Amino acid sequence: MMTSNSSPTSLVLRADCGSCRGLCCVVPAFAASADFAVDKPARRPCANLLADSRCGIHDSLRDKGFVGCTVYDCFGAGQRVSALFDGRDWRDGASTATPMFAAFPVMRDLHELLWYLSAAARFDDVAPLRSSIEAETRRIEGLAARPPSELVRIDVDGCRRAANVVLTQASEAARSRFRRRRDHRGADLVGARLSGADLRGASLRGSLLLGANLSGADLRSADVIGTDLRGSDLRGADLSGALFLTQAQLDSAVGDGRTRMSAPLRRPGHWPE
């Protein structure tokens, strides 16, 4: 469950594509697969990227085989990195493109951590941990505020390890009221049959649930940080108060009008009513 307590960060941790230089369409590499219709090398613009940094097939990405694009979230890193270059564009040449491209993935990882910390600050039963959450948030915010030349030297893996200590403690506190809590951390549950399963307060951190049948499952207050839900069946499932659940995770799954989730998460447009 989440409370209405304010977030410890004032940063915008959601994508604003209108204020970005289309970095997610240029920097990452992707291979032709069920998620992407074509191969694209890293740091090369997608063929669908327009000159004004908009996607030329944004309204039909799924239909044209670019499902992976619809479930990507930069957590606001794209517009923040774009703003660091004072109106300059990666199209202006290598002197701008090289540092911009290098800074983007680092900023994206830091913003993701800030999003998780922001979510943890709103969990019930985390009052004793609030100072630790706020301290870790300030530390990562300080790193994210560094100039591009310093961003690229940040030990992102070290940041993740340090933040994960606080995030794990917050998860344990928020789930402590559930006496019987399943522990599926890092489990390979690809295609698992979990229809109607009682997963209240369970730990599914980093687990693989690709194509799993979770229809009608009770996932209230389950910890799903890093859980791969691609293609999983969430029809009729209850994800109310699921810990660390992102919109991208929902977008990658299959649900319907009976699937329950907590605001501000919303039912993806491709789900049937």
Number of C-alpha atoms within 10 A of each C-alpha: 17 19 12 9 10 11 15 21 16 9 14 15 21 16 17 15 17 12 15 21 24 24 24 23 21 20 21 17 15 16 12 12 13 11 16 18 17 14 12 19 13 14 17 13 19 21 12 14 16 13 11 11 19 16 17 14 14 14 10 12 18 17 9 12 16 20 19 19 15 16 17 15 19 22 22 22 29 28 22 23 26 22 15 15 16 8 8 15 17 19 11 9 10 11 10 14 18 12 17 24 23 16 24 25 22 21 27 22 19 23 25 20 24 27 23 20 25 22 21 26 29 22 24 18 20 19 14 10 17 18 13 19 25 17 14 22 22 15 14 18 18 10 17 24 13 14 13 20 11 12 21 18 10 15 10 18 10 10 17 16 11 12 21 15 13 20 25 15 15 28 24 16 17 23 24 13 11 12 9 13 16 15 14 17 18 14 15 13 18 18 16 15 15 18 18 16 15 16 24 24 29 24 26 25 21 17 20 23 25 20 20 21 24 27 23 20 22 24 28 23 26 27 29 25 22 17 22 21 24 21 20 24 25 26 22 19 24 24 23 21 23 23 30 24 23 20 16 17 21 23 23 20 23 22 25 19 12 16 20 23 19 15 9 7 14 12 18 17 9 12 15 12 10
